[in-house]
Amino acid sequence: MYGKLIPVPRDESLFGDDFHYEYRGTQIKAAPWPDFLLEARYRIQALSGYQFNFVVGNRYLTGKDSIGWHADDFPQIGKRPALAEGFGAAIASLSLGSTRKFKLRHKDSGETIDYQLESGSLLIMLPGCQKDWVHAVPKTARPVGERINWTFRPHVDATGDSDQN
Ligand SMILES: O=C(O)CCC(=O)C(=O)O
């Protein structure tokens, strides 16, 4: 993160189209799409009406693995003004494996909403969500097995060489 190696309490992987990415402050090269993720991407695009060119995989081995409060509001995700007011990117989140609690918290009011994300569920964070809300998958003391989550995102070329978004 921002040029430093900081351990995260989960395993992460990045796949995407062939261009330059900047993810959480670091320039990265995404690995090419494996067939199963490409198929999932096309099906989610058809279902949602949004386009994605990048996916982040998070693997939570046990209840000790987690992701803290954050919004995926990096400028590289793009603004897509044609699709919505304000921050116009959608992020689609596909969950597989053990059910985990996913929390949303409104940035101003502090209102929270909890979802139990079951295997096979697809959560679409619509344009505006990253602007107004933060989200997290907290640690749990409940015995839970492995969960894998794929978040499909739009991303602009970090060099500005081409308009990928
Ligand atoms: O695992 C999840 O459901 C959320 C993942 C997430 O918040 C992220 O990749 O930014």
The ligand as an ORCA input file, in Angstrom:
! r2SCAN-3c Opt
* xyz 0 1
  O     -15.271     -9.696      0.761
  C     -16.135     -8.843      0.577
  O     -17.336     -9.115      0.549
  C     -15.745     -7.388      0.402
  C     -14.461     -7.160     -0.341
  C     -14.091     -5.721     -0.409
  O     -14.609     -4.906      0.318
  C     -13.082     -5.246     -1.348
  O     -12.484     -6.044     -2.090
  O     -12.848     -4.017     -1.396
*
